[in-house]
Amino acid sequence: MNPADLILWQDADLLAVNKPAGLPTLPDGYQPDAPCLVAALQAAFGRVWVVHRLDKETSGVIVLARTAEAHRALNAQFRDRETVKTYHALVVGDPPWIERTVKLPLRSDGDRRHRTVVDARKGKPTVTHLRVLERFTVYSLLEASPETGRTHQIRAHLAALGFPLVGDLLYASKDGALRGAAGAGLRQPLIESAPLQRLGLHAWSLTITHPVTGDAMRFESPYPEDFAAAVERLRRGRRPS
């Protein structure tokens, strides 16, 4: 992997990067010497500061600071919800709505799998805006825009609605059944039959304010090859309307 090939934007204050799926943002606690995005970028560009993260299996746009001052300014934007994050999500099932705002409180369940669960009493306020982009035979492509930044927020909200992400074994039901595919006879363990052989989540765009100039900046990350191919296969197999 050539880090220069991942760059969407660079200047003296920040990097906008197209993170590939399968590469963690930071070192894994169990494998500290395994490749990660930050190590690759620092080898090529010098020190960077992490502002936000993407899950290992999520692809798409991520912004990193190149100075301590930029780091403080960008951290404040994410903390104060002044950024706009948009993800594209391949899910199992056909939602009966076009748009929906989800406000299910979330908390960590504290087990070794590091799942996030809905908890009306102890969960933290969490908001995700969803919109259906395309419908296929038993899958759908959604736009997900999280207002808050809880761990696994989009994954947990979609699973709670009954439309889990393709490839998301962590948030399948206990017996492995795909709750969002009621009547479709699909099961998440049969991932070899899924349109995508990893988590169906891509960070499509990110809008920030430049930490020094104050300019509004929107970075967009094109689909990686596997995600684009999955969407195209689903389009070809879609039932005629």
CYANA upper distance limits for C-alpha pairs under 8 A (distance plus 0.5 A):
  1 MET  CA      5 ASP  CA      8.42
  2 ASN  CA      6 LEU  CA      7.88
  3 PRO  CA      7 ILE  CA      7.61
  3 PRO  CA     40 ALA  CA      6.79
  3 PRO  CA     41 LEU  CA      6.49
  3 PRO  CA     44 ALA  CA      7.22
  4 ALA  CA     44 ALA  CA      8.18
  6 LEU  CA     17 VAL  CA      5.92
  6 LEU  CA     18 ASN  CA      5.49
  6 LEU  CA     19 LYS  CA      7.20
  7 ILE  CA     15 LEU  CA      7.58
  7 ILE  CA     16 ALA  CA      6.59
  7 ILE  CA     17 VAL  CA      5.16
  7 ILE  CA     18 ASN  CA      6.77
  8 LEU  CA     15 LEU  CA      8.13
  8 LEU  CA     16 ALA  CA      5.76
  8 LEU  CA     17 VAL  CA      5.84
  8 LEU  CA     18 ASN  CA      6.95
  8 LEU  CA    219 PHE  CA      7.72
  8 LEU  CA    220 GLU  CA      8.47
  8 LEU  CA    221 SER  CA      8.11
  9 TRP  CA     14 LEU  CA      8.48
  9 TRP  CA     15 LEU  CA      6.24
  9 TRP  CA     16 ALA  CA      5.43
  9 TRP  CA     17 VAL  CA      7.59
  9 TRP  CA    219 PHE  CA      8.34
 10 GLN  CA     14 LEU  CA      6.44
 10 GLN  CA     15 LEU  CA      5.08
 10 GLN  CA     16 ALA  CA      6.89
 11 ASP  CA     15 LEU  CA      7.24
 12 ALA  CA     66 ARG  CA      7.14
 12 ALA  CA     67 THR  CA      8.47
 13 ASP  CA     65 ALA  CA      6.49
 13 ASP  CA     66 ARG  CA      5.39
 13 ASP  CA     67 THR  CA      6.38
 13 ASP  CA     70 ALA  CA      6.43
 13 ASP  CA    211 PRO  CA      7.98
 13 ASP  CA    212 VAL  CA      8.01
 14 LEU  CA     63 VAL  CA      7.48
 14 LEU  CA     64 LEU  CA      6.17
 14 LEU  CA     65 ALA  CA      4.86
 14 LEU  CA     66 ARG  CA      5.49
 14 LEU  CA     67 THR  CA      8.15
 14 LEU  CA     70 ALA  CA      7.70
 15 LEU  CA     63 VAL  CA      6.18
 15 LEU  CA     64 LEU  CA      5.76
 15 LEU  CA     65 ALA  CA      6.87
 15 LEU  CA     66 ARG  CA      7.61
 16 ALA  CA     61 VAL  CA      7.16
 16 ALA  CA     62 ILE  CA      6.30
 16 ALA  CA     63 VAL  CA      4.97
 16 ALA  CA     64 LEU  CA      7.04
 16 ALA  CA    219 PHE  CA      7.63
 17 VAL  CA     60 GLY  CA      8.22
 17 VAL  CA     61 VAL  CA      6.00
 17 VAL  CA     62 ILE  CA      5.84
 17 VAL  CA     63 VAL  CA      6.71
 17 VAL  CA     64 LEU  CA      8.43
 18 ASN  CA     59 SER  CA      7.76
 18 ASN  CA     60 GLY  CA      5.46
 18 ASN  CA     61 VAL  CA      5.17
 18 ASN  CA     62 ILE  CA      7.07
 18 ASN  CA    221 SER  CA      6.49
 19 LYS  CA     23 LEU  CA      7.83
 19 LYS  CA     37 LEU  CA      7.85
 19 LYS  CA     59 SER  CA      5.86
 19 LYS  CA     60 GLY  CA      5.61
 19 LYS  CA     61 VAL  CA      6.63
 19 LYS  CA     62 ILE  CA      7.27
 20 PRO  CA     58 THR  CA      7.98
 20 PRO  CA     59 SER  CA      5.38
 20 PRO  CA     60 GLY  CA      7.16
 20 PRO  CA    224 PRO  CA      8.06
 21 ALA  CA     56 LYS  CA      6.77
 21 ALA  CA     57 GLU  CA      5.14
 21 ALA  CA     58 THR  CA      5.64
 21 ALA  CA     59 SER  CA      4.95
 21 ALA  CA     60 GLY  CA      8.40
 22 GLY  CA     56 LYS  CA      5.67
 22 GLY  CA     57 GLU  CA      5.23
 22 GLY  CA     58 THR  CA      7.84
 22 GLY  CA     59 SER  CA      8.45
 23 LEU  CA     35 PRO  CA      7.60
 23 LEU  CA     36 CYS  CA      6.14
 23 LEU  CA     37 LEU  CA      6.88
 23 LEU  CA     56 LYS  CA      5.76
 23 LEU  CA     57 GLU  CA      7.53
 24 PRO  CA     28 ASP  CA      7.77
 24 PRO  CA     35 PRO  CA      8.14
 24 PRO  CA     36 CYS  CA      5.52
 24 PRO  CA     37 LEU  CA      6.67
 24 PRO  CA     54 LEU  CA      8.12
 24 PRO  CA     55 ASP  CA      7.17
 24 PRO  CA     56 LYS  CA      4.72
 24 PRO  CA     57 GLU  CA      8.19
 25 THR  CA     36 CYS  CA      6.10
 25 THR  CA     37 LEU  CA      5.33
 25 THR  CA     38 VAL  CA      6.54
 25 THR  CA     53 ARG  CA      6.63
 25 THR  CA     54 LEU  CA      6.99
 25 THR  CA     55 ASP  CA      7.90
 25 THR  CA     56 LYS  CA      7.26
 26 LEU  CA     36 CYS  CA      6.05
 26 LEU  CA     37 LEU  CA      6.95
 26 LEU  CA     38 VAL  CA      6.42
 26 LEU  CA     39 ALA  CA      8.23
 27 PRO  CA     31 GLN  CA      7.58
 27 PRO  CA     32 PRO  CA      5.63
 27 PRO  CA     33 ASP  CA      7.56
 27 PRO  CA     34 ALA  CA      7.23
 27 PRO  CA     35 PRO  CA      7.72
 27 PRO  CA     36 CYS  CA      6.18
 28 ASP  CA     32 PRO  CA      5.68
 28 ASP  CA     33 ASP  CA      8.43
 28 ASP  CA     34 ALA  CA      7.55
 35 PRO  CA     39 ALA  CA      7.54
 35 PRO  CA     40 ALA  CA      7.86
 36 CYS  CA     40 ALA  CA      6.91
 37 LEU  CA     41 LEU  CA      6.68
 38 VAL  CA     42 GLN  CA      6.53
 38 VAL  CA     48 VAL  CA      7.67
 38 VAL  CA     50 VAL  CA      8.33
 39 ALA  CA     43 ALA  CA      6.68
 40 ALA  CA     44 ALA  CA      7.09
 41 LEU  CA     45 PHE  CA      6.24
 41 LEU  CA     46 GLY  CA      7.70
 41 LEU  CA     48 VAL  CA      7.98
 42 GLN  CA     46 GLY  CA      4.93
 42 GLN  CA     47 ARG  CA      5.60
 42 GLN  CA     48 VAL  CA      6.72
 47 ARG  CA     66 ARG  CA      6.96
 48 VAL  CA     64 LEU  CA      6.73
 48 VAL  CA     65 ALA  CA      6.06
 48 VAL  CA     66 ARG  CA      5.24
 48 VAL  CA     67 THR  CA      7.65
 49 TRP  CA     64 LEU  CA      6.17
 49 TRP  CA     65 ALA  CA      5.41
 49 TRP  CA     66 ARG  CA      6.71
 49 TRP  CA     67 THR  CA      7.78
 49 TRP  CA     68 ALA  CA      7.92
 49 TRP  CA     71 HIS  CA      6.75
 50 VAL  CA     63 VAL  CA      8.25
 50 VAL  CA     64 LEU  CA      5.72
 50 VAL  CA     65 ALA  CA      7.08
 50 VAL  CA     71 HIS  CA      8.15
 51 VAL  CA     63 VAL  CA      7.31
 51 VAL  CA     64 LEU  CA      6.22
 51 VAL  CA     65 ALA  CA      7.37
 51 VAL  CA     71 HIS  CA      7.12
 51 VAL  CA     74 LEU  CA      7.14
 51 VAL  CA     75 ASN  CA      6.28
 51 VAL  CA     78 PHE  CA      8.41
 52 HIS  CA     62 ILE  CA      7.80
 52 HIS  CA     63 VAL  CA      7.79
 52 HIS  CA     64 LEU  CA      8.22
 52 HIS  CA     78 PHE  CA      8.40
 53 ARG  CA     62 ILE  CA      7.59
 54 LEU  CA     58 THR  CA      6.58
 54 LEU  CA     59 SER  CA      8.07
 54 LEU  CA     62 ILE  CA      7.76
 55 ASP  CA    152 HIS  CA      8.44
 57 GLU  CA    198 ARG  CA      7.21
 57 GLU  CA    199 LEU  CA      6.24
 57 GLU  CA    201 LEU  CA      8.43
 58 THR  CA    199 LEU  CA      7.00
 58 THR  CA    200 GLY  CA      8.03
 58 THR  CA    201 LEU  CA      5.91
 58 THR  CA    202 HIS  CA      6.19
 58 THR  CA    203 ALA  CA      7.72
 59 SER  CA    201 LEU  CA      7.33
 59 SER  CA    202 HIS  CA      5.34
 59 SER  CA    203 ALA  CA      6.58
 59 SER  CA    224 PRO  CA      8.06
 60 GLY  CA    202 HIS  CA      5.75
 60 GLY  CA    203 ALA  CA      4.71
 60 GLY  CA    204 TRP  CA      6.44
 60 GLY  CA    205 SER  CA      8.35
 60 GLY  CA    221 SER  CA      6.03
 60 GLY  CA    222 PRO  CA      8.12
 60 GLY  CA    223 TYR  CA      8.10
 61 VAL  CA    203 ALA  CA      5.98
 61 VAL  CA    204 TRP  CA      7.00
 61 VAL  CA    205 SER  CA      6.83
 61 VAL  CA    206 LEU  CA      7.32
 61 VAL  CA    219 PHE  CA      7.64
 61 VAL  CA    220 GLU  CA      7.24
 61 VAL  CA    221 SER  CA      5.94
 62 ILE  CA    203 ALA  CA      8.39
 62 ILE  CA    206 LEU  CA      8.19
 64 LEU  CA     71 HIS  CA      8.27
 65 ALA  CA     70 ALA  CA      6.13
 65 ALA  CA     71 HIS  CA      5.58
 65 ALA  CA     74 LEU  CA      8.09
 66 ARG  CA     70 ALA  CA      7.29
 66 ARG  CA     71 HIS  CA      7.81
 67 THR  CA     71 HIS  CA      6.66
 68 ALA  CA     72 ARG  CA      6.80
 69 GLU  CA     73 ALA  CA      6.88
 69 GLU  CA    211 PRO  CA      8.49
 70 ALA  CA     74 LEU  CA      6.51
 70 ALA  CA    211 PRO  CA      5.82
 70 ALA  CA    212 VAL  CA      7.56
 71 HIS  CA     75 ASN  CA      6.42
 72 ARG  CA     76 ALA  CA      6.77
 73 ALA  CA     77 GLN  CA      7.02
 73 ALA  CA    211 PRO  CA      5.96
 74 LEU  CA     78 PHE  CA      6.91
 74 LEU  CA    211 PRO  CA      6.70
 75 ASN  CA     79 ARG  CA      6.54
 76 ALA  CA     80 ASP  CA      6.42
 77 GLN  CA     81 ARG  CA      6.50
 77 GLN  CA     82 GLU  CA      5.43
 77 GLN  CA     83 THR  CA      6.67
 77 GLN  CA    208 ILE  CA      8.11
 77 GLN  CA    209 THR  CA      8.38
 78 PHE  CA     82 GLU  CA      6.60
 78 PHE  CA     83 THR  CA      6.48
 81 ARG  CA    147 GLU  CA      7.17
 81 ARG  CA    148 THR  CA      7.54
 82 GLU  CA    208 ILE  CA      7.78
 83 THR  CA    206 LEU  CA      7.66
 83 THR  CA    207 THR  CA      6.07
 83 THR  CA    208 ILE  CA      5.53
 83 THR  CA    209 THR  CA      8.14
 84 VAL  CA    145 SER  CA      7.96
 84 VAL  CA    147 GLU  CA      8.21
 84 VAL  CA    206 LEU  CA      6.16
 84 VAL  CA    207 THR  CA      5.47
 84 VAL  CA    208 ILE  CA      7.42
 85 LYS  CA    145 SER  CA      6.17
 85 LYS  CA    146 PRO  CA      7.01
 85 LYS  CA    147 GLU  CA      8.38
 85 LYS  CA    203 ALA  CA      8.12
 85 LYS  CA    204 TRP  CA      8.47
 85 LYS  CA    205 SER  CA      6.55
 85 LYS  CA    206 LEU  CA      5.21
 85 LYS  CA    207 THR  CA      7.12
 86 THR  CA    143 GLU  CA      7.25
 86 THR  CA    144 ALA  CA      6.29
 86 THR  CA    145 SER  CA      5.18
 86 THR  CA    146 PRO  CA      7.84
 86 THR  CA    203 ALA  CA      6.73
 86 THR  CA    204 TRP  CA      6.12
 86 THR  CA    205 SER  CA      5.68
 86 THR  CA    206 LEU  CA      6.89
 87 TYR  CA    143 GLU  CA      6.20
 87 TYR  CA    144 ALA  CA      5.54
 87 TYR  CA    145 SER  CA      6.79
 87 TYR  CA    201 LEU  CA      7.35
 87 TYR  CA    202 HIS  CA      5.99
 87 TYR  CA    203 ALA  CA      4.84
 87 TYR  CA    204 TRP  CA      5.40
 87 TYR  CA    205 SER  CA      7.36
 88 HIS  CA    141 LEU  CA      7.34
 88 HIS  CA    142 LEU  CA      6.18
 88 HIS  CA    143 GLU  CA      5.23
 88 HIS  CA    144 ALA  CA      6.70
 88 HIS  CA    201 LEU  CA      6.45
 88 HIS  CA    202 HIS  CA      5.73
 88 HIS  CA    203 ALA  CA      6.95
 88 HIS  CA    204 TRP  CA      6.55
 89 ALA  CA    141 LEU  CA      6.14
 89 ALA  CA    142 LEU  CA      5.56
 89 ALA  CA    143 GLU  CA      6.74
 89 ALA  CA    144 ALA  CA      7.45
 89 ALA  CA    165 LEU  CA      7.18
 89 ALA  CA    200 GLY  CA      6.16
 89 ALA  CA    201 LEU  CA      5.14
 89 ALA  CA    202 HIS  CA      6.96
 90 LEU  CA    139 TYR  CA      7.46
 90 LEU  CA    140 SER  CA      6.35
 90 LEU  CA    141 LEU  CA      5.20
 90 LEU  CA    142 LEU  CA      6.93
 90 LEU  CA    165 LEU  CA      6.28
 90 LEU  CA    166 VAL  CA      6.32
 90 LEU  CA    200 GLY  CA      5.41
 90 LEU  CA    201 LEU  CA      7.00
 91 VAL  CA    139 TYR  CA      6.15
 91 VAL  CA    140 SER  CA      5.88
 91 VAL  CA    141 LEU  CA      6.88
 91 VAL  CA    142 LEU  CA      7.87
 91 VAL  CA    163 PHE  CA      6.27
 91 VAL  CA    164 PRO  CA      5.98
 91 VAL  CA    165 LEU  CA      4.75
 91 VAL  CA    166 VAL  CA      5.67
 91 VAL  CA    200 GLY  CA      7.58
 92 VAL  CA    138 VAL  CA      6.81
 92 VAL  CA    139 TYR  CA      5.07
 92 VAL  CA    140 SER  CA      6.95
 92 VAL  CA    163 PHE  CA      5.90
 92 VAL  CA    164 PRO  CA      6.34
 92 VAL  CA    165 LEU  CA      6.79
 92 VAL  CA    166 VAL  CA      6.50
 92 VAL  CA    178 LEU  CA      7.81
 92 VAL  CA    180 GLY  CA      6.06
 92 VAL  CA    181 ALA  CA      6.36
 93 GLY  CA    138 VAL  CA      5.68
 93 GLY  CA    139 TYR  CA      5.44
 93 GLY  CA    140 SER  CA      6.85
 93 GLY  CA    163 PHE  CA      6.22
 93 GLY  CA    180 GLY  CA      5.27
 93 GLY  CA    181 ALA  CA      5.18
 93 GLY  CA    182 ALA  CA      8.10
 94 ASP  CA    135 ARG  CA      7.24
 94 ASP  CA    136 PHE  CA      8.42
 94 ASP  CA    138 VAL  CA      7.03
 94 ASP  CA    139 TYR  CA      6.79
 94 ASP  CA    140 SER  CA      6.45
 94 ASP  CA    163 PHE  CA      8.24
 94 ASP  CA    180 GLY  CA      8.10
 94 ASP  CA    181 ALA  CA      8.32
 95 PRO  CA    132 VAL  CA      8.35
 95 PRO  CA    140 SER  CA      8.35
 95 PRO  CA    163 PHE  CA      7.84
 97 TRP  CA    132 VAL  CA      8.20
 98 ILE  CA    131 ARG  CA      6.16
 98 ILE  CA    132 VAL  CA      5.69
 99 GLU  CA    129 HIS  CA      8.09
 99 GLU  CA    130 LEU  CA      6.07
 99 GLU  CA    131 ARG  CA      4.83
 99 GLU  CA    132 VAL  CA      6.94
100 ARG  CA    129 HIS  CA      6.55
100 ARG  CA    130 LEU  CA      5.65
100 ARG  CA    131 ARG  CA      6.99
101 THR  CA    127 VAL  CA      7.49
101 THR  CA    128 THR  CA      6.29
101 THR  CA    129 HIS  CA      4.90
101 THR  CA    130 LEU  CA      6.50
102 VAL  CA    126 THR  CA      8.37
102 VAL  CA    127 VAL  CA      6.12
102 VAL  CA    128 THR  CA      5.66
102 VAL  CA    129 HIS  CA      6.78
102 VAL  CA    130 LEU  CA      8.13
102 VAL  CA    157 HIS  CA      7.57
103 LYS  CA    125 PRO  CA      7.58
103 LYS  CA    126 THR  CA      6.01
103 LYS  CA    127 VAL  CA      5.18
103 LYS  CA    128 THR  CA      7.24
104 LEU  CA    118 VAL  CA      6.74
104 LEU  CA    119 ASP  CA      8.17
104 LEU  CA    120 ALA  CA      7.68
104 LEU  CA    125 PRO  CA      7.67
104 LEU  CA    126 THR  CA      6.59
104 LEU  CA    127 VAL  CA      7.65
104 LEU  CA    157 HIS  CA      7.59
105 PRO  CA    118 VAL  CA      6.10
105 PRO  CA    119 ASP  CA      6.20
105 PRO  CA    120 ALA  CA      6.17
105 PRO  CA    122 LYS  CA      8.29
105 PRO  CA    123 GLY  CA      5.02
105 PRO  CA    124 LYS  CA      5.52
105 PRO  CA    125 PRO  CA      5.32
105 PRO  CA    126 THR  CA      5.79
106 LEU  CA    116 THR  CA      6.89
106 LEU  CA    117 VAL  CA      5.96
106 LEU  CA    118 VAL  CA      5.08
106 LEU  CA    119 ASP  CA      6.17
106 LEU  CA    120 ALA  CA      8.26
106 LEU  CA    122 LYS  CA      8.36
106 LEU  CA    123 GLY  CA      4.80
106 LEU  CA    124 LYS  CA      5.79
106 LEU  CA    125 PRO  CA      7.41
106 LEU  CA    126 THR  CA      7.02
106 LEU  CA    150 ARG  CA      8.02
106 LEU  CA    153 GLN  CA      8.13
107 ARG  CA    116 THR  CA      6.04
107 ARG  CA    117 VAL  CA      6.07
107 ARG  CA    118 VAL  CA      7.03
107 ARG  CA    119 ASP  CA      7.04
107 ARG  CA    122 LYS  CA      7.51
107 ARG  CA    123 GLY  CA      5.12
107 ARG  CA    124 LYS  CA      6.70
108 SER  CA    114 HIS  CA      7.30
108 SER  CA    115 ARG  CA      6.56
108 SER  CA    116 THR  CA      4.97
108 SER  CA    117 VAL  CA      6.65
109 ASP  CA    114 HIS  CA      7.37
109 ASP  CA    115 ARG  CA      6.38
109 ASP  CA    116 THR  CA      6.31
109 ASP  CA    117 VAL  CA      6.61
110 GLY  CA    114 HIS  CA      6.80
110 GLY  CA    115 ARG  CA      7.96
111 ASP  CA    115 ARG  CA      7.69
113 ARG  CA    170 LEU  CA      8.23
115 ARG  CA    152 HIS  CA      8.11
115 ARG  CA    170 LEU  CA      7.73
115 ARG  CA    171 TYR  CA      8.22
116 THR  CA    151 THR  CA      7.31
116 THR  CA    152 HIS  CA      6.82
116 THR  CA    153 GLN  CA      7.97
116 THR  CA    156 ALA  CA      6.70
117 VAL  CA    156 ALA  CA      6.97
118 VAL  CA    123 GLY  CA      7.11
118 VAL  CA    156 ALA  CA      8.04
118 VAL  CA    157 HIS  CA      8.48
118 VAL  CA    160 ALA  CA      8.00
119 ASP  CA    123 GLY  CA      5.21
126 THR  CA    147 GLU  CA      7.98
126 THR  CA    148 THR  CA      6.15
126 THR  CA    149 GLY  CA      8.29
126 THR  CA    150 ARG  CA      7.63
126 THR  CA    153 GLN  CA      8.18
127 VAL  CA    146 PRO  CA      6.52
127 VAL  CA    147 GLU  CA      5.92
127 VAL  CA    148 THR  CA      6.32
128 THR  CA    144 ALA  CA      7.14
128 THR  CA    145 SER  CA      6.17
128 THR  CA    146 PRO  CA      4.70
128 THR  CA    147 GLU  CA      6.42
128 THR  CA    148 THR  CA      7.86
128 THR  CA    153 GLN  CA      8.32
128 THR  CA    154 ILE  CA      7.48
128 THR  CA    157 HIS  CA      8.17
129 HIS  CA    144 ALA  CA      6.19
129 HIS  CA    145 SER  CA      5.50
129 HIS  CA    146 PRO  CA      6.61
129 HIS  CA    147 GLU  CA      8.14
130 LEU  CA    142 LEU  CA      7.18
130 LEU  CA    143 GLU  CA      6.14
130 LEU  CA    144 ALA  CA      5.17
130 LEU  CA    145 SER  CA      6.97
131 ARG  CA    142 LEU  CA      6.05
131 ARG  CA    143 GLU  CA      5.57
131 ARG  CA    144 ALA  CA      7.14
132 VAL  CA    140 SER  CA      7.73
132 VAL  CA    141 LEU  CA      6.74
132 VAL  CA    142 LEU  CA      4.97
132 VAL  CA    143 GLU  CA      6.79
133 LEU  CA    140 SER  CA      8.18
133 LEU  CA    141 LEU  CA      5.99
133 LEU  CA    142 LEU  CA      5.70
133 LEU  CA    143 GLU  CA      6.95
134 GLU  CA    140 SER  CA      6.30
134 GLU  CA    141 LEU  CA      5.59
134 GLU  CA    142 LEU  CA      7.52
135 ARG  CA    139 TYR  CA      7.00
135 ARG  CA    140 SER  CA      5.00
135 ARG  CA    141 LEU  CA      6.89
136 PHE  CA    140 SER  CA      6.04
136 PHE  CA    234 LEU  CA      6.66
136 PHE  CA    235 ARG  CA      7.18
136 PHE  CA    237 GLY  CA      8.05
136 PHE  CA    238 ARG  CA      5.53
136 PHE  CA    239 ARG  CA      7.71
137 THR  CA    234 LEU  CA      8.22
137 THR  CA    237 GLY  CA      7.77
137 THR  CA    238 ARG  CA      5.85
137 THR  CA    239 ARG  CA      6.58
138 VAL  CA    181 ALA  CA      7.44
138 VAL  CA    184 ALA  CA      7.53
139 TYR  CA    234 LEU  CA      8.43
144 ALA  CA    154 ILE  CA      7.68
146 PRO  CA    153 GLN  CA      8.18
146 PRO  CA    154 ILE  CA      7.71
149 GLY  CA    153 GLN  CA      7.36
152 HIS  CA    156 ALA  CA      6.41
153 GLN  CA    157 HIS  CA      6.58
154 ILE  CA    158 LEU  CA      6.55
155 ARG  CA    159 ALA  CA      6.66
155 ARG  CA    164 PRO  CA      7.36
155 ARG  CA    165 LEU  CA      7.11
155 ARG  CA    168 ASP  CA      8.36
155 ARG  CA    171 TYR  CA      7.70
156 ALA  CA    160 ALA  CA      6.57
156 ALA  CA    171 TYR  CA      7.38
157 HIS  CA    161 LEU  CA      6.80
158 LEU  CA    162 GLY  CA      6.90
158 LEU  CA    163 PHE  CA      5.73
158 LEU  CA    164 PRO  CA      5.65
158 LEU  CA    165 LEU  CA      7.51
159 ALA  CA    163 PHE  CA      5.90
159 ALA  CA    164 PRO  CA      4.76
159 ALA  CA    165 LEU  CA      7.84
159 ALA  CA    171 TYR  CA      6.63
159 ALA  CA    172 ALA  CA      7.70
159 ALA  CA    179 ARG  CA      8.40
159 ALA  CA    180 GLY  CA      8.32
160 ALA  CA    164 PRO  CA      8.34
161 LEU  CA    180 GLY  CA      8.26
162 GLY  CA    178 LEU  CA      8.34
162 GLY  CA    179 ARG  CA      5.58
162 GLY  CA    180 GLY  CA      4.74
162 GLY  CA    181 ALA  CA      8.47
163 PHE  CA    178 LEU  CA      8.39
163 PHE  CA    179 ARG  CA      7.24
163 PHE  CA    180 GLY  CA      4.59
163 PHE  CA    181 ALA  CA      7.90
164 PRO  CA    168 ASP  CA      7.33
164 PRO  CA    171 TYR  CA      7.50
164 PRO  CA    172 ALA  CA      7.53
164 PRO  CA    178 LEU  CA      7.69
164 PRO  CA    179 ARG  CA      8.01
164 PRO  CA    180 GLY  CA      6.81
165 LEU  CA    199 LEU  CA      7.19
165 LEU  CA    200 GLY  CA      6.11
165 LEU  CA    201 LEU  CA      7.72
166 VAL  CA    188 GLN  CA      8.31
166 VAL  CA    194 ALA  CA      7.54
166 VAL  CA    195 PRO  CA      8.37
166 VAL  CA    196 LEU  CA      7.48
166 VAL  CA    198 ARG  CA      7.92
166 VAL  CA    199 LEU  CA      6.39
166 VAL  CA    200 GLY  CA      5.47
167 GLY  CA    188 GLN  CA      7.31
167 GLY  CA    191 ILE  CA      6.82
167 GLY  CA    194 ALA  CA      7.89
167 GLY  CA    196 LEU  CA      7.58
167 GLY  CA    197 GLN  CA      7.02
167 GLY  CA    198 ARG  CA      5.63
167 GLY  CA    199 LEU  CA      5.11
167 GLY  CA    200 GLY  CA      6.77
168 ASP  CA    172 ALA  CA      7.10
168 ASP  CA    188 GLN  CA      8.06
168 ASP  CA    198 ARG  CA      8.15
168 ASP  CA    199 LEU  CA      6.06
168 ASP  CA    200 GLY  CA      8.13
169 LEU  CA    176 GLY  CA      8.02
169 LEU  CA    188 GLN  CA      6.95
169 LEU  CA    189 PRO  CA      7.70
172 ALA  CA    176 GLY  CA      5.91
172 ALA  CA    177 ALA  CA      6.89
172 ALA  CA    178 LEU  CA      6.60
172 ALA  CA    179 ARG  CA      8.03
172 ALA  CA    188 GLN  CA      7.25
173 SER  CA    177 ALA  CA      6.19
173 SER  CA    178 LEU  CA      7.32
173 SER  CA    179 ARG  CA      7.48
176 GLY  CA    187 ARG  CA      6.70
176 GLY  CA    188 GLN  CA      6.27
176 GLY  CA    189 PRO  CA      6.76
177 ALA  CA    186 LEU  CA      7.62
177 ALA  CA    187 ARG  CA      5.17
177 ALA  CA    188 GLN  CA      6.48
177 ALA  CA    189 PRO  CA      8.48
178 LEU  CA    182 ALA  CA      7.90
178 LEU  CA    186 LEU  CA      6.76
178 LEU  CA    187 ARG  CA      5.66
178 LEU  CA    188 GLN  CA      6.13
181 ALA  CA    185 GLY  CA      7.55
181 ALA  CA    186 LEU  CA      6.81
186 LEU  CA    190 LEU  CA      8.23
190 LEU  CA    194 ALA  CA      7.66
191 ILE  CA    197 GLN  CA      7.05
192 GLU  CA    197 GLN  CA      7.27
195 PRO  CA    230 ALA  CA      5.67
195 PRO  CA    231 VAL  CA      8.36
195 PRO  CA    233 ARG  CA      7.92
195 PRO  CA    234 LEU  CA      7.82
196 LEU  CA    200 GLY  CA      7.20
196 LEU  CA    226 ASP  CA      7.41
196 LEU  CA    227 PHE  CA      7.28
196 LEU  CA    230 ALA  CA      6.22
200 GLY  CA    227 PHE  CA      7.98
202 HIS  CA    223 TYR  CA      7.80
203 ALA  CA    221 SER  CA      7.62
204 TRP  CA    220 GLU  CA      6.25
204 TRP  CA    221 SER  CA      5.73
204 TRP  CA    222 PRO  CA      7.43
204 TRP  CA    223 TYR  CA      8.13
205 SER  CA    218 ARG  CA      7.41
205 SER  CA    219 PHE  CA      6.00
205 SER  CA    220 GLU  CA      4.79
205 SER  CA    221 SER  CA      6.60
206 LEU  CA    218 ARG  CA      6.15
206 LEU  CA    219 PHE  CA      5.81
206 LEU  CA    220 GLU  CA      7.13
207 THR  CA    216 ALA  CA      7.61
207 THR  CA    217 MET  CA      6.05
207 THR  CA    218 ARG  CA      4.68
207 THR  CA    219 PHE  CA      6.82
208 ILE  CA    216 ALA  CA      6.44
208 ILE  CA    217 MET  CA      5.88
208 ILE  CA    218 ARG  CA      6.98
209 THR  CA    214 GLY  CA      6.01
209 THR  CA    215 ASP  CA      6.01
209 THR  CA    216 ALA  CA      5.02
209 THR  CA    217 MET  CA      6.38
210 HIS  CA    214 GLY  CA      5.34
210 HIS  CA    215 ASP  CA      5.71
210 HIS  CA    216 ALA  CA      6.75
210 HIS  CA    217 MET  CA      7.01
223 TYR  CA    227 PHE  CA      6.36
223 TYR  CA    228 ALA  CA      5.96
224 PRO  CA    228 ALA  CA      6.63
225 GLU  CA    229 ALA  CA      6.52
226 ASP  CA    230 ALA  CA      6.66
227 PHE  CA    231 VAL  CA      6.84
228 ALA  CA    232 GLU  CA      6.72
229 ALA  CA    233 ARG  CA      6.62
230 ALA  CA    234 LEU  CA      6.75
231 VAL  CA    235 ARG  CA      6.71
232 GLU  CA    236 ARG  CA      6.80
233 ARG  CA    237 GLY  CA      6.79
234 LEU  CA    238 ARG  CA      6.55
